[in-house]
Amino acid sequence: MSIRQVARAAAVVALFGILSRILGFVREIVLAGVFGATADTDALVNALFVVNTVAAVLLYVLTTLMIPVFQQEREREGPQSAWGLIRAIAGWAGMVLIVLTGIVAIVPEFPIWFFDMGPAREAVASDLLRIMAPALMLQGFSALFTAILQVHGRFAGPAAVGVAFNAGILTGVILGAGTLGITAAAWGVALGALLQVLLQVPQFIRESRGGGGFRPALTHPRLGSVAVLAIPVAAASILQQVNSFTDKLFASSLEAGRNAALSFANALGSAPRTVLLFPLLTPLFPLIARFFAESRRSEGVDAFRRSAGILALVSIPLSILMAIGATEIAQVAFGRGKCDAGCVAEISAPLVFYGIAVWGTFIGYLLNRTLSAGNHAREIMVATIITVVITIGLDLLFLGPLEQAGLALASAIAVYVNTAITLWFLRRRTPELSLRALGAQQGRILVGGVVAGAIALVPAFLMPTDTGTFSGAAAWLAVVSAVGGVAFIIVSRAVAPREFADARAALRNLSFARRR
């Protein structure tokens, strides 16, 4: 895949990522406006977490394993053997999904019990999860299709699944909230998962014909070795979800509605990752995996270094903006309907720390993908275990004095700890990577971001302080973003000219791809 093809794929993923994130925001806004930050919304958040966790773990494991495994098997044994291995992996994944879905549908009270929400909220969450149970299997199949299509450089269908999922939830809430209440959202989840599968099936059928058709299979000579590789990858992914679970567990112990407020803040904090991070790294990961499979490590390291510079140019100003403008962002996004000033305050408090974590999330995800490309899943698992333990300890430390904001602060600290650990592992495995050069690169861009943020605050202090309305908060954000953006471009061009040139080249390639 050439740089131009990567840019074209990134443009497609970016387009659907933006559409998905917009619909995701609309979904959260509708949920907050219709149901507010209430006990029922807490129950919905936890039930949806169970469904999404299975899909997230499976998607991470499949894309992390199937892409490099397919590349290596095709290089060594040919395309037919590579396709046979993919079919065997898919067969076992499908069987696991069917069993899990049956268990959740029959006894939804079991996974909900772990959240310790109290009898009333647990009863609501169990009813919601029983309705959502088919979505668990459908989202799993969607993750399977996504991995197989990305193996073959097909990114449009997988990138659009978020649009389909959010559209389904919105449809359910808008059409059924008046008569069904909170259960309308659960039916929307099931509808959205079905739309995800229907969206990818046609493209999956076309691609599978190139491998002789997708015949069911459960055996392959190298299936056992792949299963061994899958153990640390799955463990790392499950451990990553542990922190999300403990956040919900601890937030459920607070006043009703705080769990929903934390979820709304997390949705805002993860927006940059969806809209800006995934579009670049989704098509870049197969390219880096191919470099490592073909022993072209220096080219893989160069791709990592240049990507790190571009990601820092994007993430550092976003981190600063979200940290200083958390209240205004929460007001613009959620300050309507049943989400009053108190609701906005509960959302903005954790959003400050989620914003601070954006930079670390961007670089950490790049490090994670680069280690995965080299089949170093064990290092990722070790880093995740350490991070989970640290996060839980910090959760317990900060929960009392800061409530849900303390959980966000613990997550932010853990993000940077995980980034430091994975960077150390990558340096051990890849001596070609210079930590001094990488640190100097990121440091220059950070200086530019801090200077630009200080400049942006000057006109912000001179503006009217009434940002408790949509128009006031939107005006404040517009001025701060415009002044800070111009200042950052000027400063970063001076302190990080090479990275700035890479970013301009990437934008030109993306513009060309969109015109094509």
Secondary structure, DSSP 8 states (H G I E B T S, - for coil): --HHHHHHHHHHHHHHHHHHHHHHHHHHHHHHHHH-SSHHHHHHHHHHHHHHHHHHHHHHHHHHHHHHHHHHHHHHH-HHHHHHHHHHHHHHHHHHHHHHHHHHHH-THHHHHTT---HHHHHHHHHHHHHHHHHHHHHHHHHHHHHHHHHTT--HHHHTHHHHHHHHHHHHHHHHHHHHTTHHHHHHHHHHHHHHHHHHHHHHHHHHHTTT--------TTHHHHHHHHHHHHHHHHHHHHHHHHHHHHHHTSSTTHHHHHHHHHHHHTHHIIIIIHHHHHHHHHHHHHHHHTT-HHHHHHHHHHHHHHHHHHHHHHHHHHHHTHHHHHHHHH-STT--HHHHHHHHHHHHHHHHTHHHHHHHHHHHHHHHHTT-HHHHHHHHHHHHHHHHHHHHHHHHHHTHHHHHHHHHHHHHHHHHHHHHHHHHH-TTS-HHHHHHHHHHHHHHHHHHHHHHHHHHHHS-S--SSHHHHHHHHHHHHHHHHHHHHHHHHHH-HHHHHHHHHHHHHHHHHHH-
